[in-house]
Amino acid sequence: MRIGRLLAAVIACTATLFTTVSTPDAAAETTVTKVENKVDIRCAFTTLHQSSAWYFPGGDPKGLVWLQHGFASANDSVDDTARKFTAQGFLVFAPTLPTANVLGCTLENLGNNTDFLHNVADLFGKSADLGDKLGRSFTEARTKAGRSTLPLPTSWVFAGHSAGGEAVPYVAQQLRQDYPDAFAKLRGMVLYDPVKSFIGNNLSSSLNHLANTTLPILAVTAPPYTCNRNGAGTQVLLDQLSRPFLGVRLTSGAHIDVEGSSAPAPDKVACGTPQAKNIEALQRLSIGWAGDFISGSTTADLYPGGGYYQSLITAGTVQTLS
């Protein structure tokens, strides 16, 4: 959880922004095109028009990544990692979800946000219809990006940070329950230092159900401290998933490592400034895992016993979660 981002999470963007930037990664796509627009999400008897960012790779995307920010934040806080995903060939969708809402339509469970999270699941559940909510946002974005014939990928990875790391598995379980055809498109999930809400059991219940599937679920976490509620979310992950490998803990990590170079100043003050070695490890591992989720392969370097992974263990950068 982070302090000082409350207003940013609930103020809608007032203009559509279109930018193209170069990403210095010779082994991957070299051009990332970002389009900012809105996505409609039902909220009780009304509809929210939320800020959303779409990141397009230069070529055909290998898959879609839903990258969800954390509590009291906004999608600009994960811009760095979104660009890194896109540089490796993913189409990234990064919406801003509310921190405060009188109708309970919030990212973190502050009372009972389960109806709202079902409406978030509805975005993906009806994504095959480009006239529906997610489809409309994507269609507008691809036109602005000059990619008007690009189809929405049918292989997905969900990735969420902090409270987003609780919301993402809850949404995945809602897809499994109510939209099985859409759930079949989900290839895996990455949780970035997930944080359990003070209220309810969204994280534990969803992981308990997903434990009965073969869906890959891996995490990159920080040591327990105030910003991640003393590691409560990581403990839920360990309690609910009995699998030989669940990801890594960055031994000197900060809760906001996934924000990387786009971490806002208030987040750094509240939770600590991410270290370059931790950002690099988080992005290389998690983006590589996502690629494996999509391809169905295993890049040995990114798992216990692999060269890169073992170099992180030897350097004391990571510990294995299992």
C-alpha positions in Angstrom: 0.0 0.0 0.0 1.2 3.5 -0.7 0.5 7.0 0.6 -0.1 10.1 -1.4 -1.6 8.5 -4.6 -5.2 8.6 -3.5 -6.3 11.4 -5.8 -4.3 10.0 -8.7 -6.3 6.8 -8.6 -9.7 8.4 -8.8 -9.2 11.4 -11.1 -9.9 10.5 -14.8 -7.6 11.5 -17.5 -8.8 14.6 -19.4 -7.2 14.0 -22.8 -6.1 11.2 -25.0 -2.3 10.9 -25.4 -0.4 9.2 -28.1 3.4 8.7 -27.9 6.0 6.5 -29.5 9.3 5.8 -27.8 12.4 3.7 -28.5 13.3 0.9 -26.1 17.0 0.1 -25.8 16.8 -3.7 -26.0 18.5 -5.0 -29.1 17.3 -8.6 -28.4 13.6 -7.6 -28.5 11.2 -5.3 -30.2 12.7 -1.8 -30.5 9.5 0.3 -30.7 6.8 0.7 -28.1 3.7 2.7 -29.0 1.6 3.9 -26.1 -2.0 5.1 -26.4 -4.0 6.4 -23.5 -7.7 6.4 -23.6 -10.7 5.2 -21.4 -12.3 1.9 -20.7 -15.9 1.5 -19.4 -16.5 -0.6 -16.3 -19.9 -1.2 -14.8 -20.3 0.1 -11.2 -23.6 -0.8 -9.5 -26.2 1.2 -11.4 -23.7 3.4 -13.3 -20.6 3.1 -15.5 -17.1 4.3 -14.7 -15.0 5.7 -17.5 -11.5 4.8 -16.3 -8.2 5.8 -17.6 -6.5 3.0 -19.6 -3.1 2.7 -21.3 -2.4 0.4 -24.2 1.2 -0.5 -25.2 1.7 -1.9 -28.7 4.8 -3.7 -29.9 6.3 -3.1 -33.3 5.3 -6.5 -34.6 2.4 -8.9 -34.0 1.9 -9.4 -30.2 2.7 -12.7 -28.7 0.0 -12.2 -26.2 -2.0 -9.8 -24.1 -0.8 -8.7 -20.6 -3.2 -7.1 -18.2 -0.9 -5.2 -15.9 -2.7 -3.9 -12.8 -1.3 -1.2 -10.5 -1.7 -1.3 -6.7 -3.6 0.5 -4.0 -3.8 4.3 -4.1 -2.0 4.4 -7.4 -2.6 4.7 -11.1 -1.5 3.1 -14.3 1.3 5.6 -14.9 3.1 4.0 -11.9 3.7 0.8 -13.8 4.7 2.5 -17.1 8.3 1.2 -16.9 7.4 -2.4 -16.6 4.6 -2.1 -19.1 7.2 -0.8 -21.6 9.6 -3.7 -20.8 6.8 -6.2 -21.4 6.0 -4.6 -24.7 9.6 -4.5 -25.8 9.5 -8.3 -25.5 6.5 -8.5 -27.9 3.5 -8.3 -25.6 0.4 -6.0 -26.0 -0.1 -4.5 -22.6 -3.4 -3.2 -21.1 -3.0 -1.1 -18.0 -6.2 0.4 -16.6 -6.5 2.7 -13.5 -9.0 1.2 -11.0 -10.4 3.4 -8.2 -9.1 3.5 -4.7 -12.2 5.3 -3.3 -15.8 5.0 -4.5 -19.0 5.5 -2.6 -20.6 2.5 -4.4 -17.8 0.1 -3.4 -16.2 0.0 -6.9 -12.6 -0.2 -5.7 -9.4 -2.1 -6.4 -8.8 -3.1 -2.8 -11.6 -4.6 -0.7 -12.6 -1.7 1.5 -16.1 -3.1 2.3 -17.2 -5.5 -0.4 -15.7 -5.0 -3.9 -16.6 -8.4 -5.2 -19.4 -7.2 -7.5 -17.0 -4.6 -9.0 -14.3 -7.2 -9.6 -16.9 -9.4 -11.3 -17.5 -6.4 -13.6 -13.8 -6.2 -14.3 -13.9 -9.9 -15.1 -16.8 -9.1 -17.5 -14.4 -7.0 -19.6 -12.3 -10.0 -20.4 -15.3 -12.4 -20.4 -16.8 -10.5 -23.3 -13.6 -9.4 -25.0 -14.4 -11.4 -28.1 -17.0 -8.8 -28.9 -15.2 -5.7 -30.1 -18.4 -3.8 -29.6 -18.3 -4.5 -25.9 -16.4 -2.5 -23.2 -12.8 -3.9 -23.5 -13.2 -4.3 -27.3 -14.3 -0.6 -27.7 -11.2 0.6 -25.8 -8.9 -1.6 -27.7 -10.4 -0.7 -31.1 -10.0 3.0 -30.4 -6.4 2.5 -29.2 -5.3 0.3 -32.1 -6.7 2.9 -34.5 -4.7 5.7 -32.8 -1.6 3.5 -32.9 -2.0 3.0 -36.6 -2.7 -0.7 -36.2 -6.4 -0.8 -37.2 -6.4 -4.4 -38.4 -4.7 -5.9 -35.4 -6.8 -8.5 -33.6 -6.9 -8.7 -29.8 -4.6 -11.6 -28.8 -6.3 -14.7 -27.5 -3.4 -15.7 -25.2 -3.4 -13.8 -22.0 -1.2 -13.2 -18.9 -2.6 -11.4 -15.9 -0.2 -9.5 -13.7 -1.0 -7.4 -10.6 0.9 -5.4 -8.0 0.0 -5.0 -4.3 -3.8 -4.8 -4.1 -3.8 -5.5 -7.8 -2.1 -8.8 -6.9 -5.2 -9.7 -4.9 -7.6 -8.4 -7.6 -6.0 -10.3 -10.5 -6.5 -13.9 -9.1 -10.0 -13.0 -8.0 -10.9 -11.9 -11.5 -9.2 -15.0 -12.9 -11.4 -17.2 -10.7 -14.5 -15.2 -11.8 -13.6 -16.0 -15.4 -13.2 -19.6 -14.5 -16.6 -19.7 -12.9 -18.6 -17.6 -15.3 -16.7 -17.3 -18.5 -14.9 -20.6 -19.2 -14.2 -19.8 -22.8 -12.4 -16.6 -21.7 -10.6 -18.4 -18.9 -9.2 -20.9 -21.4 -7.3 -17.9 -22.9 -5.5 -17.2 -19.7 -2.0 -18.8 -19.8 -0.7 -17.7 -16.4 -0.4 -15.1 -13.7 2.4 -13.0 -12.2 1.8 -11.4 -8.7 4.0 -8.6 -7.7 4.3 -8.4 -3.9 0.5 -9.1 -3.5 -1.2 -7.5 -0.5 -4.2 -9.0 1.2 -7.0 -6.5 1.9 -7.8 -5.9 5.6 -11.4 -7.0 4.8 -12.6 -10.2 3.3 -10.8 -13.2 1.8 -10.6 -12.4 -1.9 -7.0 -13.5 -2.2 -7.2 -16.7 -0.2 -10.5 -17.8 -1.7 -9.5 -17.2 -5.3 -6.1 -18.9 -4.9 -7.7 -21.8 -3.1 -9.9 -22.4 -6.1 -7.2 -21.8 -8.7 -5.0 -24.3 -6.8 -7.2 -27.0 -8.4 -6.1 -25.9 -11.9 -2.9 -26.2 -13.8 -2.8 -22.4 -14.3 0.8 -21.2 -13.6 1.0 -18.6 -10.8 4.3 -17.1 -9.9 5.3 -14.2 -7.7 8.0 -11.7 -7.2 7.8 -10.4 -3.6 9.7 -8.2 -1.1 10.6 -8.9 2.5 7.8 -8.4 5.0 7.4 -4.7 6.1 4.7 -2.1 6.6 4.1 -1.4 2.9 3.1 -5.0 2.1 1.3 -5.5 5.4 4.2 -7.6 6.7 4.1 -10.0 3.8 0.5 -11.2 4.5 -0.2 -11.6 0.8 2.9 -13.7 0.2 1.9 -15.9 3.1 -1.5 -16.5 1.6 0.1 -17.5 -1.6 2.4 -20.0 0.2 -0.5 -21.3 2.2 -2.9 -21.8 -0.7 -0.6 -23.1 -3.5 1.2 -26.4 -2.9 3.6 -26.3 -5.8 7.3 -26.9 -6.0 8.1 -23.4 -7.3 6.1 -20.2 -6.6 8.6 -17.5 -7.6 11.1 -15.4 -5.7 11.5 -13.0 -2.8 13.9 -10.1 -3.5 16.0 -10.1 -0.4 16.6 -6.4 -0.4 13.5 -5.6 -2.4 10.9 -2.8 -1.9 7.2 -3.2 -2.3 7.2 -0.9 -5.4 10.0 -2.6 -7.3 7.6 -3.3 -10.2 7.2 0.4 -10.6 10.8 0.7 -11.5 11.9 4.0 -13.0 8.2 5.2 -13.1 7.8 5.0 -9.4 6.2 8.3 -8.2 8.1 10.2 -5.5 5.4 9.7 -2.8 5.7 5.9 -3.3 9.5 6.1 -2.8 9.1 8.1 0.4 6.5 5.7 1.8 8.0 2.4 0.7 11.6 2.9 -0.3 13.4 3.5 -3.6 13.7 0.4 -5.8 17.3 -0.7 -6.4 18.4 -1.2 -10.0 19.5 -4.8 -9.4 16.0 -5.7 -8.0 14.2 -4.0 -10.9 16.3 -5.8 -13.4 15.8 -9.2 -11.7 12.0 -8.6 -11.3 11.5 -7.6 -14.9 13.8 -10.2 -16.5 12.3 -13.1 -14.5 8.6 -12.1 -14.6 8.6 -11.1 -18.3 10.4 -14.3 -19.2 8.0 -16.4 -17.2 5.1 -14.7 -19.0 6.7 -15.6 -22.3 6.9 -19.2 -21.1 3.3 -19.1 -20.1 2.3 -18.1 -23.6 4.6 -20.5 -25.5 4.1 -23.4 -23.2 7.9 -23.8 -22.9 10.4 -23.5 -20.1 13.4 -21.2 -20.3 15.7 -23.0 -17.9 17.7 -19.8 -17.1 14.7 -18.4 -15.3 14.1 -21.2 -12.8 16.0 -23.0 -10.0 19.0 -24.7 -11.5 19.3 -22.3 -14.5 22.4 -20.2 -15.0 20.8 -16.7 -14.6 18.6 -17.8 -11.7 21.4 -19.4 -9.8 23.5 -16.3 -10.3 20.8 -14.4 -8.5 20.8 -16.9 -5.7 24.6 -16.8 -5.4 24.6 -13.0 -5.3 22.0 -13.1 -2.6 19.5 -11.1 -4.7 16.7 -13.6 -4.5 15.4 -16.4 -2.4 13.1 -19.1 -3.8 9.5 -19.2 -2.8 8.2 -22.8 -2.5 
